């Protein structure tokens, strides 16, 4: 029996690819990668449903380094899909060699994404991964050149699929036939494909090219304001955001809150000037219950200790001009 290691996002395509191989007797194991931009929860749920082992690997730092300078560039937003797929195949290939798998596979569908899943892109991914002869795309295999795995009898080409294009109807019909009922809707799996998150990430890269995973995690919280070239404010929208800010704050950050009135927490990252601190306090005040007061007392928890200062709440129109 041949052994295959597959990239599993938890979406319909990768799940069907795994089932396609499992149904013809291949011993299938899946791998799901965790980064600041996507996690493994969908893959974990799907692996349980289709009853295959799942390996979960956190590749946050190496993935962030790639996103900063992708070899093949970005898609519509900040999504370097070709580089991302190649990286995941390369990392999965290391596990393939260590654990004795025969080949790798994914749920990529020919023509589903015009830029990253055309024939040239699929070849680029395979070549750039370092494992061009060990990658199988079961969903579209009959439309692609025959692979060494098929030639060697590790898989039966006749039992592979010939799906192509952007319609999900063939996959949905196959899912019904194979009794796969619990699968997520298409899209929404990667933050890098979302325009608003991409705008925040682009701003971070522009102003802090050496940013770390922790800096990216802040982009997922609340509102974001660019205070200056050197600093930025993260502002909570609700209690959950405030809790997240508390959890994310470290000794390099300044945490702000209004005294005497309820309102959001603010977190300043970077290297704020005294003016940046005042502006940040005025924004914090403008989003709290003291927004209509002439002055609001702000408490700043800084690396040097606590300090208080008064601000006039900044008009919302002015703060929105600073929003990222």
Secondary structure as UniProt FT lines:
FT   STRAND          3..7
FT   HELIX           12..22
FT   TURN            23..25
FT   STRAND          27..34
FT   HELIX           41..50
FT   STRAND          53..58
FT   HELIX           60..68
FT   TURN            71..72
FT   HELIX           81..99
FT   STRAND          103..105
FT   TURN            114..116
FT   HELIX           119..129
FT   TURN            132..133
FT   STRAND          135..136
FT   TURN            138..140
FT   HELIX           141..143
FT   HELIX           148..151
FT   TURN            152..153
FT   HELIX           157..159
FT   HELIX           169..177
FT   TURN            178..179
FT   HELIX           191..193
FT   HELIX           195..207
FT   TURN            209..210
FT   HELIX           213..218
FT   TURN            219..220
FT   STRAND          223..226
FT   STRAND          231..235
FT   HELIX           239..248
FT   TURN            251..252
FT   STRAND          254..258
FT   STRAND          266..270
FT   HELIX           274..286
FT   TURN            289..292
FT   STRAND          296..302
FT   TURN            303..304
FT   STRAND          305..311
FT   HELIX           316..321
//
